[in-house]
Amino acid sequence: MSIEFIIAIGITVLALVALIIVGILISKKVGSLMKEINSTQTTVQDQINHFTKETDAITSKIDHMKTRVDDMKKNIAVKQANISDFTQTTAVFGESINDLKQNSTKVVSHLFSSSNRKVTVTPPRITKVGKTALKMYQNRTKRTKKRFLFN
């Protein structure tokens, strides 16, 4: 064999060895890079899971608050209705008391003027005041029962 042929085979063998060494070095670098990529993917997925759980917790808290607000709105509506009933009853009761004040002098004067006779005239508003007071008491007991039934 000629010397050129041996030199060519030597250069080829050296080139192959160099290619193999470069391939091994590149595979080591690529392998560590792939490990880093996998580690980063795992970290990113963990963070996504963490923030998803946080979002779910916040959403559930907001839903709970909305439910409480709706319950408060219903409670306020019931209380406003009760206040309206109370205002109306108070107005009727006030009118009854005013009528009783006006008619009380007539009844007392009639009672003293005919002390030996029995008074056949019943004061017209006394019965109304009694009925109004009874109605107020019944409404109050209904509201109390409702309040304790809902809570």
Backbone as CSV, one residue per row, in Angstrom:
resi,resn,N_x,N_y,N_z,CA_x,CA_y,CA_z,C_x,C_y,C_z
1,MET,0.813,-1.147,0.000,0.000,0.000,0.000,0.874,1.234,0.000
2,SER,0.286,2.132,-0.564,1.080,3.320,-0.701,0.886,4.205,0.531
3,ILE,1.805,5.078,0.693,1.810,5.955,1.852,0.624,6.925,1.814
4,GLU,0.263,7.312,0.631,-0.888,8.225,0.541,-2.163,7.519,1.001
5,PHE,-2.246,6.227,0.626,-3.429,5.477,1.009,-3.498,5.325,2.531
6,ILE,-2.375,5.067,3.165,-2.322,4.911,4.615,-2.647,6.250,5.287
7,ILE,-2.146,7.339,4.733,-2.428,8.661,5.288,-3.930,8.954,5.149
8,ALA,-4.508,8.586,4.010,-5.940,8.810,3.793,-6.757,7.986,4.780
9,ILE,-6.361,6.720,4.981,-7.081,5.882,5.963,-6.883,6.466,7.358
10,GLY,-5.731,6.941,7.690,-5.461,7.551,8.996,-6.306,8.797,9.216
11,ILE,-6.362,9.614,8.147,-7.177,10.836,8.255,-8.651,10.461,8.419
12,THR,-9.087,9.446,7.684,-10.479,8.996,7.767,-10.768,8.448,9.157
13,VAL,-9.866,7.647,9.696,-10.053,7.091,11.044,-10.061,8.224,12.067
14,LEU,-9.133,9.175,11.928,-9.103,10.309,12.849,-10.391,11.140,12.736
15,ALA,-10.884,11.298,11.516,-12.132,12.049,11.315,-13.310,11.299,11.963
16,LEU,-13.320,9.964,11.774,-14.378,9.160,12.413,-14.292,9.257,13.936
17,VAL,-13.104,9.152,14.487,-12.928,9.259,15.938,-13.363,10.643,16.408
18,ALA,-12.992,11.667,15.653,-13.370,13.036,16.023,-14.888,13.189,15.957
19,LEU,-15.504,12.619,14.908,-16.973,12.677,14.799,-17.649,11.941,15.958
20,ILE,-17.123,10.807,16.325,-17.693,10.039,17.442,-17.545,10.822,18.743
21,ILE,-16.385,11.423,18.982,-16.162,12.204,20.206,-17.097,13.418,20.231
22,VAL,-17.204,14.113,19.093,-18.096,15.280,19.013,-19.548,14.829,19.225
23,GLY,-19.933,13.677,18.670,-21.288,13.138,18.852,-21.571,12.821,20.313
24,ILE,-20.603,12.226,20.996,-20.768,11.904,22.420,-20.907,13.178,23.235
25,LEU,-20.067,14.172,22.947,-20.152,15.440,23.679,-21.495,16.132,23.427
26,ILE,-21.946,16.125,22.164,-23.224,16.757,21.837,-24.374,16.002,22.510
27,SER,-24.299,14.680,22.532,-25.374,13.898,23.173,-25.419,14.170,24.677
28,LYS,-24.241,14.363,25.315,-24.228,14.711,26.734,-24.882,16.074,26.950
29,LYS,-24.543,17.053,26.113,-25.129,18.389,26.237,-26.641,18.335,25.987
30,VAL,-27.033,17.612,24.942,-28.450,17.501,24.619,-29.185,16.754,25.739
31,GLY,-28.564,15.739,26.301,-29.174,14.986,27.409,-29.416,15.876,28.617
32,SER,-28.435,16.693,29.002,-28.625,17.598,30.143,-29.660,18.667,29.814
33,LEU,-29.659,19.110,28.540,-30.668,20.080,28.116,-32.066,19.469,28.192
34,MET,-32.217,18.226,27.794,-33.512,17.538,27.860,-33.954,17.367,29.315
35,LYS,-33.002,17.081,30.214,-33.338,16.979,31.635,-33.839,18.319,32.163
36,GLU,-33.175,19.389,31.750,-33.605,20.735,32.161,-34.998,21.058,31.610
37,ILE,-35.251,20.668,30.358,-36.562,20.909,29.749,-37.634,20.139,30.513
38,ASN,-37.373,18.891,30.853,-38.341,18.093,31.611,-38.571,18.676,33.008
39,SER,-37.506,19.121,33.638,-37.630,19.739,34.960,-38.457,21.020,34.881
40,THR,-38.207,21.824,33.858,-38.960,23.066,33.663,-40.440,22.768,33.390
41,GLN,-40.701,21.748,32.576,-42.083,21.367,32.289,-42.803,20.924,33.572
42,THR,-42.109,20.172,34.402,-42.705,19.726,35.661,-42.998,20.916,36.571
43,THR,-42.065,21.841,36.658,-42.255,23.037,37.486,-43.430,23.874,36.974
44,VAL,-43.488,24.055,35.658,-44.578,24.831,35.064,-45.914,24.150,35.327
45,GLN,-45.993,22.840,35.167,-47.245,22.113,35.415,-47.649,22.213,36.883
46,ASP,-46.677,22.137,37.797,-46.976,22.305,39.227,-47.534,23.697,39.506
47,GLN,-46.952,24.710,38.892,-47.448,26.078,39.087,-48.854,26.241,38.503
48,ILE,-49.102,25.652,37.345,-50.441,25.708,36.740,-51.454,25.048,37.663
49,ASN,-51.114,23.883,38.209,-52.018,23.197,39.142,-52.269,24.026,40.395
50,HIS,-51.205,24.645,40.907,-51.335,25.478,42.110,-52.280,26.650,41.862
51,PHE,-52.071,27.358,40.756,-52.913,28.519,40.486,-54.339,28.116,40.104
52,THR,-54.503,26.954,39.520,-55.857,26.454,39.236,-56.603,26.199,40.545
53,LYS,-55.917,25.592,41.505,-56.538,25.354,42.819,-56.870,26.681,43.497
54,GLU,-55.975,27.650,43.410,-56.231,28.967,44.001,-57.440,29.633,43.333
55,THR,-57.529,29.525,42.017,-58.667,30.095,41.291,-59.970,29.438,41.715
56,ASP,-59.952,28.128,41.859,-61.157,27.413,42.304,-61.567,27.841,43.711
57,ALA,-60.575,28.016,44.594,-60.885,28.444,45.965,-61.490,29.845,45.969
58,ILE,-60.927,30.748,45.186,-61.454,32.117,45.116,-62.853,32.118,44.518
59,THR,-63.063,31.317,43.481,-64.381,31.233,42.857,-65.425,30.711,43.845
60,SER,-65.048,29.702,44.620,-66.004,29.166,45.598,-66.302,30.195,46.689
61,LYS,-65.309,30.977,47.100,-65.553,32.024,48.086,-66.489,33.093,47.526
62,ILE,-66.290,33.462,46.260,-67.158,34.462,45.632,-68.583,33.926,45.527
63,ASP,-68.737,32.663,45.154,-70.072,32.068,45.079,-70.743,32.056,46.449
64,HIS,-69.969,31.745,47.484,-70.513,31.744,48.850,-70.960,33.156,49.249
65,MET,-70.151,34.157,48.887,-70.518,35.545,49.199,-71.778,35.956,48.448
66,LYS,-71.899,35.545,47.186,-73.102,35.867,46.413,-74.329,35.241,47.046
67,THR,-74.196,34.017,47.518,-75.315,33.343,48.184,-75.707,34.099,49.450
68,ARG,-74.723,34.533,50.217,-75.017,35.286,51.432,-75.685,36.616,51.114
69,VAL,-75.239,37.281,50.039,-75.845,38.557,49.643,-77.303,38.335,49.228
70,ASP,-77.560,37.260,48.481,-78.937,36.962,48.084,-79.813,36.696,49.305
71,ASP,-79.272,35.952,50.274,-80.027,35.702,51.509,-80.294,37.002,52.265
72,MET,-79.297,37.889,52.287,-79.484,39.178,52.960,-80.554,40.009,52.254
73,LYS,-80.573,39.969,50.908,-81.593,40.710,50.160,-82.987,40.198,50.508
74,LYS,-83.135,38.875,50.584,-84.428,38.296,50.946,-84.819,38.709,52.357
75,ASN,-83.864,38.669,53.264,-84.119,39.043,54.650,-84.532,40.508,54.745
76,ILE,-83.867,41.368,53.978,-84.197,42.794,53.976,-85.596,43.011,53.427
77,ALA,-85.959,42.277,52.379,-87.304,42.418,51.807,-88.365,42.030,52.832
78,VAL,-88.117,40.951,53.572,-89.067,40.521,54.608,-89.156,41.582,55.704
79,LYS,-88.010,42.121,56.104,-88.020,43.129,57.164,-88.693,44.415,56.705
80,GLN,-88.511,44.784,55.448,-89.183,45.981,54.934,-90.696,45.771,54.913
81,ALA,-91.128,44.559,54.559,-92.564,44.264,54.583,-93.085,44.347,56.015
82,ASN,-92.314,43.837,56.964,-92.719,43.903,58.377,-92.793,45.357,58.852
83,ILE,-91.825,46.167,58.423,-91.829,47.582,58.816,-93.043,48.282,58.212
84,SER,-93.371,47.948,56.976,-94.547,48.539,56.333,-95.815,48.156,57.087
85,ASP,-95.947,46.882,57.441,-97.107,46.437,58.230,-97.160,47.156,59.572
86,PHE,-95.997,47.276,60.194,-95.949,47.930,61.498,-96.349,49.394,61.383
87,THR,-95.896,50.066,60.326,-96.241,51.475,60.114,-97.741,51.639,59.921
88,GLN,-98.324,50.767,59.117,-99.764,50.839,58.896,-100.532,50.576,60.199
89,THR,-100.107,49.571,60.932,-100.774,49.242,62.192,-100.617,50.373,63.188
90,THR,-99.444,50.989,63.223,-99.214,52.106,64.128,-100.118,53.284,63.764
91,ALA,-100.273,53.525,62.466,-101.150,54.621,62.042,-102.589,54.349,62.469
92,VAL,-103.044,53.126,62.276,-104.411,52.768,62.685,-104.546,52.871,64.198
93,PHE,-103.545,52.430,64.914,-103.574,52.496,66.376,-103.596,53.955,66.841
94,GLY,-102.813,54.818,66.187,-102.798,56.245,66.539,-104.160,56.884,66.298
95,GLU,-104.778,56.518,65.164,-106.120,57.044,64.895,-107.102,56.570,65.960
96,SER,-106.992,55.332,66.359,-107.885,54.794,67.383,-107.697,55.520,68.712
97,ILE,-106.454,55.791,69.052,-106.194,56.508,70.307,-106.742,57.925,70.238
98,ASN,-106.572,58.607,69.093,-107.122,59.961,68.948,-108.643,59.950,69.070
99,ASP,-109.286,58.985,68.430,-110.741,58.881,68.555,-111.144,58.583,69.997
100,LEU,-110.359,57.756,70.659,-110.653,57.445,72.061,-110.514,58.694,72.927
101,LYS,-109.493,59.502,72.657,-109.326,60.750,73.408,-110.528,61.671,73.198
102,GLN,-110.959,61.761,71.947,-112.081,62.647,71.645,-113.381,62.150,72.280
103,ASN,-113.584,60.860,72.267,-114.843,60.314,72.777,-114.820,60.044,74.281
104,SER,-113.620,60.078,74.876,-113.541,59.756,76.304,-114.255,60.809,77.151
105,THR,-114.165,62.074,76.771,-114.852,63.117,77.562,-116.356,62.935,77.489
106,LYS,-116.854,62.553,76.314,-118.291,62.316,76.170,-118.728,61.152,77.050
107,VAL,-117.957,60.088,77.038,-118.321,58.907,77.826,-118.264,59.223,79.314
108,VAL,-117.227,59.909,79.748,-117.084,60.235,81.169,-118.201,61.182,81.598
109,SER,-118.508,62.185,80.786,-119.582,63.105,81.160,-120.926,62.375,81.177
110,HIS,-121.121,61.497,80.263,-122.366,60.721,80.238,-122.431,59.804,81.464
111,LEU,-121.295,59.234,81.831,-121.257,58.343,82.993,-121.588,59.106,84.267
112,PHE,-121.000,60.287,84.441,-121.272,61.063,85.649,-122.666,61.663,85.642
113,SER,-123.193,61.994,84.489,-124.528,62.598,84.444,-125.617,61.576,84.753
114,SER,-125.370,60.383,84.406,-126.381,59.359,84.700,-125.724,58.236,85.475
115,SER,-125.355,58.538,86.694,-124.627,57.564,87.499,-125.529,56.436,87.986
116,ASN,-126.834,56.721,88.144,-127.687,55.649,88.602,-128.229,54.832,87.438
117,ARG,-127.996,55.262,86.211,-128.372,54.464,85.048,-127.130,53.777,84.493
118,LYS,-127.376,52.681,83.865,-126.274,51.962,83.240,-126.029,52.570,81.864
119,VAL,-124.778,52.737,81.521,-124.435,53.325,80.240,-124.681,52.266,79.169
120,THR,-125.559,52.611,78.251,-125.862,51.665,77.173,-125.025,51.944,75.936
121,VAL,-124.394,53.096,75.924,-123.578,53.460,74.771,-122.155,52.992,75.030
122,THR,-121.681,52.154,74.159,-120.269,51.740,74.277,-119.436,52.695,73.448
123,PRO,-118.358,53.091,73.978,-117.509,53.986,73.204,-117.129,53.303,71.884
124,PRO,-117.332,53.987,70.786,-117.141,53.336,69.493,-115.692,52.947,69.204
125,ARG,-114.765,53.701,69.719,-113.377,53.426,69.355,-112.669,52.532,70.367
126,ILE,-113.248,52.312,71.507,-112.588,51.430,72.482,-112.491,50.030,71.898
127,THR,-113.564,49.578,71.294,-113.523,48.250,70.691,-112.532,48.209,69.530
128,LYS,-112.444,49.310,68.792,-111.502,49.364,67.681,-110.058,49.338,68.185
129,VAL,-109.802,50.029,69.288,-108.456,50.022,69.870,-108.110,48.615,70.332
130,GLY,-109.057,47.945,70.948,-108.813,46.573,71.401,-108.542,45.649,70.233
131,LYS,-109.314,45.814,69.167,-109.099,44.973,67.985,-107.752,45.272,67.346
132,THR,-107.402,46.545,67.294,-106.110,46.921,66.706,-104.959,46.358,67.537
133,ALA,-105.081,46.447,68.849,-104.027,45.904,69.713,-103.926,44.390,69.532
134,LEU,-105.068,43.714,69.428,-105.056,42.272,69.209,-104.412,41.939,67.863
135,LYS,-104.715,42.713,66.846,-104.148,42.496,65.519,-102.627,42.703,65.549
136,MET,-102.188,43.745,66.261,-100.748,43.988,66.383,-100.061,42.814,67.068
137,TYR,-100.694,42.301,68.115,-100.130,41.168,68.847,-100.055,39.937,67.939
138,GLN,-101.092,39.673,67.166,-101.095,38.512,66.275,-100.049,38.655,65.177
139,ASN,-99.926,39.857,64.607,-98.907,40.076,63.576,-97.508,39.884,64.146
140,ARG,-97.315,40.361,65.362,-96.002,40.234,66.001,-95.653,38.766,66.245
141,THR,-96.636,37.986,66.688,-96.360,36.565,66.922,-96.098,35.845,65.611
142,LYS,-96.781,36.232,64.536,-96.525,35.616,63.231,-95.099,35.912,62.777
143,ARG,-94.692,37.184,62.899,-93.333,37.556,62.484,-92.299,36.821,63.314
144,THR,-92.540,36.696,64.594,-91.590,36.001,65.456,-91.489,34.541,65.051
145,LYS,-92.619,33.910,64.782,-92.595,32.513,64.357,-91.863,32.371,63.024
146,LYS,-92.111,33.293,62.071,-91.438,33.236,60.784,-89.935,33.377,60.951
147,ARG,-89.557,34.314,61.786,-88.127,34.567,61.970,-87.438,33.344,62.525
148,PHE,-88.048,32.678,63.489,-87.413,31.525,64.088,-87.537,30.282,63.210
149,LEU,-88.484,30.258,62.305,-88.581,29.123,61.386,-87.520,29.198,60.298
150,PHE,-87.206,30.401,59.793,-86.225,30.528,58.733,-84.816,30.368,59.249
151,ASN,-84.557,30.861,60.449,-83.198,30.771,60.980,-83.035,29.428,61.595
